[in-house]
């Protein structure tokens, strides 16, 4: 296990270099849905939610475009 930075917290993840994917294990749907709109940062790259496997309880993230939106005042 390695850590990916979830702003501002750290969460345990597994990294798969062959397809540049991050996996969180043992996550139920209630916990996984909290990550749907979140962005993980790992090794200088941003990862966005790509899916959840209900059979294994795994939540997956792939390299994705993350945009920081600012409110207009």
Gaussian input, Z-matrix of N, CA and C with variables (Angstrom, degrees):
# hf/3-21g

backbone

0 1
 N
 C     1     B1
 C     2     B2     1     A1
 N     3     B3     2     A2     1     D1
 C     4     B4     3     A3     2     D2
 C     5     B5     4     A4     3     D3
 N     6     B6     5     A5     4     D4
 C     7     B7     6     A6     5     D5
 C     8     B8     7     A7     6     D6
 N     9     B9     8     A8     7     D7
 C    10    B10     9     A9     8     D8
 C    11    B11    10    A10     9     D9
 N    12    B12    11    A11    10    D10
 C    13    B13    12    A12    11    D11
 C    14    B14    13    A13    12    D12
 N    15    B15    14    A14    13    D13
 C    16    B16    15    A15    14    D14
 C    17    B17    16    A16    15    D15
 N    18    B18    17    A17    16    D16
 C    19    B19    18    A18    17    D17
 C    20    B20    19    A19    18    D18
 N    21    B21    20    A20    19    D19
 C    22    B22    21    A21    20    D20
 C    23    B23    22    A22    21    D21
 N    24    B24    23    A23    22    D22
 C    25    B25    24    A24    23    D23
 C    26    B26    25    A25    24    D24
 N    27    B27    26    A26    25    D25
 C    28    B28    27    A27    26    D26
 C    29    B29    28    A28    27    D27
 N    30    B30    29    A29    28    D28
 C    31    B31    30    A30    29    D29
 C    32    B32    31    A31    30    D30
 N    33    B33    32    A32    31    D31
 C    34    B34    33    A33    32    D32
 C    35    B35    34    A34    33    D33
 N    36    B36    35    A35    34    D34
 C    37    B37    36    A36    35    D35
 C    38    B38    37    A37    36    D36
 N    39    B39    38    A38    37    D37
 C    40    B40    39    A39    38    D38
 C    41    B41    40    A40    39    D39
 N    42    B42    41    A41    40    D40
 C    43    B43    42    A42    41    D41
 C    44    B44    43    A43    42    D42
 N    45    B45    44    A44    43    D43
 C    46    B46    45    A45    44    D44
 C    47    B47    46    A46    45    D45
 N    48    B48    47    A47    46    D46
 C    49    B49    48    A48    47    D47
 C    50    B50    49    A49    48    D48
 N    51    B51    50    A50    49    D49
 C    52    B52    51    A51    50    D50
 C    53    B53    52    A52    51    D51
 N    54    B54    53    A53    52    D52
 C    55    B55    54    A54    53    D53
 C    56    B56    55    A55    54    D54
 N    57    B57    56    A56    55    D55
 C    58    B58    57    A57    56    D56
 C    59    B59    58    A58    57    D57
 N    60    B60    59    A59    58    D58
 C    61    B61    60    A60    59    D59
 C    62    B62    61    A61    60    D60
 N    63    B63    62    A62    61    D61
 C    64    B64    63    A63    62    D62
 C    65    B65    64    A64    63    D63
 N    66    B66    65    A65    64    D64
 C    67    B67    66    A66    65    D65
 C    68    B68    67    A67    66    D66
 N    69    B69    68    A68    67    D67
 C    70    B70    69    A69    68    D68
 C    71    B71    70    A70    69    D69
 N    72    B72    71    A71    70    D70
 C    73    B73    72    A72    71    D71
 C    74    B74    73    A73    72    D72
 N    75    B75    74    A74    73    D73
 C    76    B76    75    A75    74    D74
 C    77    B77    76    A76    75    D75
 N    78    B78    77    A77    76    D76
 C    79    B79    78    A78    77    D77
 C    80    B80    79    A79    78    D78
 N    81    B81    80    A80    79    D79
 C    82    B82    81    A81    80    D80
 C    83    B83    82    A82    81    D81
 N    84    B84    83    A83    82    D82
 C    85    B85    84    A84    83    D83
 C    86    B86    85    A85    84    D84
 N    87    B87    86    A86    85    D85
 C    88    B88    87    A87    86    D86
 C    89    B89    88    A88    87    D87
 N    90    B90    89    A89    88    D88
 C    91    B91    90    A90    89    D89
 C    92    B92    91    A91    90    D90
 N    93    B93    92    A92    91    D91
 C    94    B94    93    A93    92    D92
 C    95    B95    94    A94    93    D93
 N    96    B96    95    A95    94    D94
 C    97    B97    96    A96    95    D95
 C    98    B98    97    A97    96    D96
 N    99    B99    98    A98    97    D97
 C   100   B100    99    A99    98    D98
 C   101   B101   100   A100    99    D99
 N   102   B102   101   A101   100   D100
 C   103   B103   102   A102   101   D101
 C   104   B104   103   A103   102   D102
 N   105   B105   104   A104   103   D103
 C   106   B106   105   A105   104   D104
 C   107   B107   106   A106   105   D105
 N   108   B108   107   A107   106   D106
 C   109   B109   108   A108   107   D107
 C   110   B110   109   A109   108   D108
 N   111   B111   110   A110   109   D109
 C   112   B112   111   A111   110   D110
 C   113   B113   112   A112   111   D111
 N   114   B114   113   A113   112   D112
 C   115   B115   114   A114   113   D113
 C   116   B116   115   A115   114   D114
 N   117   B117   116   A116   115   D115
 C   118   B118   117   A117   116   D116
 C   119   B119   118   A118   117   D117
 N   120   B120   119   A119   118   D118
 C   121   B121   120   A120   119   D119
 C   122   B122   121   A121   120   D120
 N   123   B123   122   A122   121   D121
 C   124   B124   123   A123   122   D122
 C   125   B125   124   A124   123   D123
 N   126   B126   125   A125   124   D124
 C   127   B127   126   A126   125   D125
 C   128   B128   127   A127   126   D126
 N   129   B129   128   A128   127   D127
 C   130   B130   129   A129   128   D128
 C   131   B131   130   A130   129   D129
 N   132   B132   131   A131   130   D130
 C   133   B133   132   A132   131   D131
 C   134   B134   133   A133   132   D132
 N   135   B135   134   A134   133   D133
 C   136   B136   135   A135   134   D134
 C   137   B137   136   A136   135   D135
 N   138   B138   137   A137   136   D136
 C   139   B139   138   A138   137   D137
 C   140   B140   139   A139   138   D138
 N   141   B141   140   A140   139   D139
 C   142   B142   141   A141   140   D140
 C   143   B143   142   A142   141   D141
 N   144   B144   143   A143   142   D142
 C   145   B145   144   A144   143   D143
 C   146   B146   145   A145   144   D144
 N   147   B147   146   A146   145   D145
 C   148   B148   147   A147   146   D146
 C   149   B149   148   A148   147   D147
 N   150   B150   149   A149   148   D148
 C   151   B151   150   A150   149   D149
 C   152   B152   151   A151   150   D150
 N   153   B153   152   A152   151   D151
 C   154   B154   153   A153   152   D152
 C   155   B155   154   A154   153   D153
 N   156   B156   155   A155   154   D154
 C   157   B157   156   A156   155   D155
 C   158   B158   157   A157   156   D156
 N   159   B159   158   A158   157   D157
 C   160   B160   159   A159   158   D158
 C   161   B161   160   A160   159   D159
 N   162   B162   161   A161   160   D160
 C   163   B163   162   A162   161   D161
 C   164   B164   163   A163   162   D162
 N   165   B165   164   A164   163   D163
 C   166   B166   165   A165   164   D164
 C   167   B167   166   A166   165   D165
 N   168   B168   167   A167   166   D166
 C   169   B169   168   A168   167   D167
 C   170   B170   169   A169   168   D168
 N   171   B171   170   A170   169   D169
 C   172   B172   171   A171   170   D170
 C   173   B173   172   A172   171   D171
 N   174   B174   173   A173   172   D172
 C   175   B175   174   A174   173   D173
 C   176   B176   175   A175   174   D174
 N   177   B177   176   A176   175   D175
 C   178   B178   177   A177   176   D176
 C   179   B179   178   A178   177   D177
 N   180   B180   179   A179   178   D178
 C   181   B181   180   A180   179   D179
 C   182   B182   181   A181   180   D180
 N   183   B183   182   A182   181   D181
 C   184   B184   183   A183   182   D182
 C   185   B185   184   A184   183   D183
 N   186   B186   185   A185   184   D184
 C   187   B187   186   A186   185   D185
 C   188   B188   187   A187   186   D186
 N   189   B189   188   A188   187   D187
 C   190   B190   189   A189   188   D188
 C   191   B191   190   A190   189   D189
 N   192   B192   191   A191   190   D190
 C   193   B193   192   A192   191   D191
 C   194   B194   193   A193   192   D192
 N   195   B195   194   A194   193   D193
 C   196   B196   195   A195   194   D194
 C   197   B197   196   A196   195   D195
 N   198   B198   197   A197   196   D196
 C   199   B199   198   A198   197   D197
 C   200   B200   199   A199   198   D198
 N   201   B201   200   A200   199   D199
 C   202   B202   201   A201   200   D200
 C   203   B203   202   A202   201   D201
 N   204   B204   203   A203   202   D202
 C   205   B205   204   A204   203   D203
 C   206   B206   205   A205   204   D204
 N   207   B207   206   A206   205   D205
 C   208   B208   207   A207   206   D206
 C   209   B209   208   A208   207   D207
 N   210   B210   209   A209   208   D208
 C   211   B211   210   A210   209   D209
 C   212   B212   211   A211   210   D210
 N   213   B213   212   A212   211   D211
 C   214   B214   213   A213   212   D212
 C   215   B215   214   A214   213   D213
 N   216   B216   215   A215   214   D214
 C   217   B217   216   A216   215   D215
 C   218   B218   217   A217   216   D216

   B1=1.4467
   B2=1.5240
   B3=1.3105
   B4=1.4590
   B5=1.5181
   B6=1.2924
   B7=1.4577
   B8=1.5169
   B9=1.3183
   B10=1.4608
   B11=1.5153
   B12=1.2995
   B13=1.4535
   B14=1.5201
   B15=1.2960
   B16=1.4577
   B17=1.5045
   B18=1.2678
   B19=1.4518
   B20=1.5027
   B21=1.3158
   B22=1.4653
   B23=1.5280
   B24=1.3249
   B25=1.4673
   B26=1.5234
   B27=1.3349
   B28=1.4580
   B29=1.5229
   B30=1.3140
   B31=1.4617
   B32=1.5215
   B33=1.3422
   B34=1.4649
   B35=1.5259
   B36=1.3304
   B37=1.4587
   B38=1.5283
   B39=1.3271
   B40=1.4596
   B41=1.5164
   B42=1.3353
   B43=1.4650
   B44=1.5181
   B45=1.3342
   B46=1.4530
   B47=1.5300
   B48=1.3323
   B49=1.4674
   B50=1.5246
   B51=1.3342
   B52=1.4616
   B53=1.5317
   B54=1.3295
   B55=1.4709
   B56=1.5292
   B57=1.3396
   B58=1.4703
   B59=1.5315
   B60=1.3316
   B61=1.4623
   B62=1.5241
   B63=1.3218
   B64=1.4686
   B65=1.5228
   B66=1.3347
   B67=1.4593
   B68=1.5251
   B69=1.3207
   B70=1.4633
   B71=1.5186
   B72=1.3111
   B73=1.4622
   B74=1.5230
   B75=1.3404
   B76=1.4554
   B77=1.5158
   B78=1.3290
   B79=1.4579
   B80=1.5300
   B81=1.3188
   B82=1.4667
   B83=1.5259
   B84=1.3230
   B85=1.4627
   B86=1.5289
   B87=1.3333
   B88=1.4641
   B89=1.5211
   B90=1.3255
   B91=1.4630
   B92=1.5219
   B93=1.3259
   B94=1.4639
   B95=1.5250
   B96=1.3306
   B97=1.4638
   B98=1.5264
   B99=1.3332
   B100=1.4582
   B101=1.5343
   B102=1.3298
   B103=1.4608
   B104=1.5270
   B105=1.3264
   B106=1.4603
   B107=1.5233
   B108=1.3104
   B109=1.4629
   B110=1.5246
   B111=1.3115
   B112=1.4586
   B113=1.5236
   B114=1.3089
   B115=1.4599
   B116=1.5240
   B117=1.3362
   B118=1.4584
   B119=1.5223
   B120=1.3125
   B121=1.4599
   B122=1.5156
   B123=1.3419
   B124=1.4636
   B125=1.5254
   B126=1.3068
   B127=1.4709
   B128=1.5244
   B129=1.3227
   B130=1.4504
   B131=1.5226
   B132=1.3304
   B133=1.4618
   B134=1.5174
   B135=1.3237
   B136=1.4567
   B137=1.5265
   B138=1.3254
   B139=1.4606
   B140=1.5245
   B141=1.3124
   B142=1.4581
   B143=1.5220
   B144=1.3133
   B145=1.4552
   B146=1.5257
   B147=1.3375
   B148=1.4685
   B149=1.5195
   B150=1.3417
   B151=1.4555
   B152=1.5090
   B153=1.3266
   B154=1.4598
   B155=1.5172
   B156=1.3214
   B157=1.4539
   B158=1.5183
   B159=1.3230
   B160=1.4599
   B161=1.5224
   B162=1.3327
   B163=1.4688
   B164=1.5252
   B165=1.3218
   B166=1.4659
   B167=1.5204
   B168=1.3349
   B169=1.4588
   B170=1.5111
   B171=1.3274
   B172=1.4561
   B173=1.5227
   B174=1.3259
   B175=1.4635
   B176=1.5310
   B177=1.3426
   B178=1.4572
   B179=1.5237
   B180=1.3339
   B181=1.4599
   B182=1.5246
   B183=1.3306
   B184=1.4608
   B185=1.5186
   B186=1.3381
   B187=1.4603
   B188=1.5181
   B189=1.3165
   B190=1.4531
   B191=1.5057
   B192=1.2774
   B193=1.4613
   B194=1.5164
   B195=1.2902
   B196=1.4557
   B197=1.5202
   B198=1.2797
   B199=1.4589
   B200=1.5110
   B201=1.3056
   B202=1.4570
   B203=1.5214
   B204=1.3084
   B205=1.4716
   B206=1.5137
   B207=1.3122
   B208=1.4617
   B209=1.5064
   B210=1.3187
   B211=1.4481
   B212=1.5100
   B213=1.3057
   B214=1.4664
   B215=1.5074
   B216=1.3057
   B217=1.4594
   B218=1.4950
   A1=109.93
   A2=114.38
   A3=122.41
   A4=107.19
   A5=117.80
   A6=121.09
   A7=110.87
   A8=115.25
   A9=121.59
   A10=106.10
   A11=116.90
   A12=119.77
   A13=110.08
   A14=115.80
   A15=122.61
   A16=105.02
   A17=116.63
   A18=119.37
   A19=111.19
   A20=120.51
   A21=127.89
   A22=113.48
   A23=119.58
   A24=122.48
   A25=112.07
   A26=116.06
   A27=122.05
   A28=108.75
   A29=116.25
   A30=121.16
   A31=108.82
   A32=118.18
   A33=120.43
   A34=110.49
   A35=116.31
   A36=121.95
   A37=109.39
   A38=115.65
   A39=122.48
   A40=106.90
   A41=116.74
   A42=121.91
   A43=109.30
   A44=116.64
   A45=122.79
   A46=108.72
   A47=116.01
   A48=121.53
   A49=112.32
   A50=118.30
   A51=120.18
   A52=113.13
   A53=117.97
   A54=119.88
   A55=112.11
   A56=116.27
   A57=122.95
   A58=111.36
   A59=114.93
   A60=122.57
   A61=110.01
   A62=115.07
   A63=121.85
   A64=107.81
   A65=115.89
   A66=120.62
   A67=109.66
   A68=115.74
   A69=122.29
   A70=106.17
   A71=117.50
   A72=121.34
   A73=111.97
   A74=114.67
   A75=121.37
   A76=114.30
   A77=117.06
   A78=122.21
   A79=108.80
   A80=117.81
   A81=119.43
   A82=109.20
   A83=116.52
   A84=120.61
   A85=112.00
   A86=117.15
   A87=120.41
   A88=111.06
   A89=117.18
   A90=120.69
   A91=111.86
   A92=116.58
   A93=120.68
   A94=111.63
   A95=117.28
   A96=118.88
   A97=112.25
   A98=118.01
   A99=121.12
   A100=110.94
   A101=117.60
   A102=122.32
   A103=113.05
   A104=119.05
   A105=122.56
   A106=112.53
   A107=118.28
   A108=121.85
   A109=112.99
   A110=116.91
   A111=120.20
   A112=110.67
   A113=114.86
   A114=121.82
   A115=108.15
   A116=116.36
   A117=122.08
   A118=108.34
   A119=116.04
   A120=120.75
   A121=107.35
   A122=116.83
   A123=121.75
   A124=108.62
   A125=117.33
   A126=122.98
   A127=112.47
   A128=117.28
   A129=121.81
   A130=114.87
   A131=117.71
   A132=121.73
   A133=109.25
   A134=115.84
   A135=120.69
   A136=109.55
   A137=115.13
   A138=122.40
   A139=108.83
   A140=115.63
   A141=120.84
   A142=109.64
   A143=116.17
   A144=123.23
   A145=110.58
   A146=116.40
   A147=119.14
   A148=112.66
   A149=118.49
   A150=118.85
   A151=113.84
   A152=114.64
   A153=122.14
   A154=108.55
   A155=117.28
   A156=122.60
   A157=108.32
   A158=117.11
   A159=120.91
   A160=112.41
   A161=118.05
   A162=120.98
   A163=111.73
   A164=116.35
   A165=120.66
   A166=113.34
   A167=116.95
   A168=120.50
   A169=112.67
   A170=116.93
   A171=121.54
   A172=111.08
   A173=114.97
   A174=123.30
   A175=106.38
   A176=117.74
   A177=121.94
   A178=112.75
   A179=114.83
   A180=122.64
   A181=108.50
   A182=116.68
   A183=122.17
   A184=108.95
   A185=114.95
   A186=119.61
   A187=107.31
   A188=115.77
   A189=119.64
   A190=111.35
   A191=114.38
   A192=120.03
   A193=108.85
   A194=116.21
   A195=121.66
   A196=108.09
   A197=115.39
   A198=120.66
   A199=108.82
   A200=116.26
   A201=120.70
   A202=106.81
   A203=115.33
   A204=119.88
   A205=109.20
   A206=116.10
   A207=121.01
   A208=109.11
   A209=114.99
   A210=119.89
   A211=111.18
   A212=113.81
   A213=117.42
   A214=109.03
   A215=114.72
   A216=118.75
   A217=110.55
   D1=144.10
   D2=173.86
   D3=-128.93
   D4=172.36
   D5=-179.83
   D6=-110.62
   D7=135.90
   D8=171.68
   D9=-108.82
   D10=144.90
   D11=-177.09
   D12=-83.84
   D13=118.47
   D14=173.70
   D15=-107.49
   D16=112.16
   D17=-171.99
   D18=-63.09
   D19=123.90
   D20=-4.56
   D21=-96.69
   D22=9.62
   D23=-174.99
   D24=-100.72
   D25=165.26
   D26=174.02
   D27=-107.96
   D28=139.75
   D29=178.29
   D30=-128.45
   D31=144.25
   D32=178.75
   D33=-73.42
   D34=132.22
   D35=-179.72
   D36=-141.25
   D37=167.01
   D38=171.04
   D39=-115.69
   D40=137.47
   D41=-178.28
   D42=-109.45
   D43=134.07
   D44=177.91
   D45=-116.89
   D46=103.92
   D47=-175.13
   D48=-66.33
   D49=-32.17
   D50=-175.12
   D51=-62.11
   D52=-30.44
   D53=176.86
   D54=-127.58
   D55=15.09
   D56=175.97
   D57=50.44
   D58=53.39
   D59=-176.69
   D60=-122.93
   D61=147.66
   D62=174.51
   D63=-114.73
   D64=140.55
   D65=179.15
   D66=-126.46
   D67=134.61
   D68=170.78
   D69=-106.77
   D70=128.97
   D71=-175.13
   D72=-100.94
   D73=153.80
   D74=173.58
   D75=66.55
   D76=37.29
   D77=-177.25
   D78=-105.74
   D79=126.64
   D80=174.71
   D81=-87.20
   D82=169.62
   D83=-173.75
   D84=-58.70
   D85=-40.06
   D86=-179.16
   D87=-58.97
   D88=-43.58
   D89=178.83
   D90=-74.72
   D91=-37.94
   D92=-177.22
   D93=-65.32
   D94=-38.37
   D95=-177.11
   D96=-66.02
   D97=-18.11
   D98=175.04
   D99=-69.17
   D100=-22.51
   D101=-177.36
   D102=-94.66
   D103=-5.76
   D104=-176.37
   D105=-51.32
   D106=-43.76
   D107=-175.12
   D108=-105.35
   D109=9.50
   D110=-178.57
   D111=-93.01
   D112=161.60
   D113=179.19
   D114=-120.84
   D115=130.44
   D116=175.20
   D117=-97.89
   D118=144.30
   D119=176.75
   D120=-117.91
   D121=127.18
   D122=-178.87
   D123=-147.49
   D124=128.16
   D125=-179.98
   D126=52.00
   D127=38.33
   D128=177.44
   D129=78.36
   D130=4.08
   D131=178.90
   D132=-111.70
   D133=154.34
   D134=175.95
   D135=-104.31
   D136=139.52
   D137=-178.29
   D138=-123.24
   D139=136.21
   D140=178.00
   D141=-116.31
   D142=157.62
   D143=-177.87
   D144=-58.15
   D145=133.07
   D146=178.45
   D147=-123.02
   D148=-15.38
   D149=178.24
   D150=166.09
   D151=169.62
   D152=-179.99
   D153=-138.25
   D154=134.96
   D155=177.55
   D156=-104.77
   D157=108.88
   D158=-176.19
   D159=-69.55
   D160=-26.20
   D161=-179.84
   D162=-68.75
   D163=-39.32
   D164=-177.47
   D165=-103.12
   D166=-14.24
   D167=-178.02
   D168=73.71
   D169=30.95
   D170=-179.69
   D171=-104.07
   D172=139.59
   D173=178.79
   D174=-113.50
   D175=128.90
   D176=-173.71
   D177=-113.83
   D178=146.02
   D179=178.79
   D180=-133.79
   D181=138.48
   D182=176.59
   D183=-122.14
   D184=161.47
   D185=177.30
   D186=-58.49
   D187=128.08
   D188=-177.87
   D189=-146.05
   D190=165.20
   D191=178.08
   D192=-78.32
   D193=121.83
   D194=177.82
   D195=-112.35
   D196=127.52
   D197=-178.81
   D198=-116.73
   D199=130.28
   D200=175.87
   D201=-91.20
   D202=114.43
   D203=-179.11
   D204=-96.09
   D205=139.13
   D206=178.08
   D207=-116.31
   D208=141.48
   D209=177.36
   D210=-74.62
   D211=142.24
   D212=172.16
   D213=-81.39
   D214=143.39
   D215=-178.33
   D216=-97.00

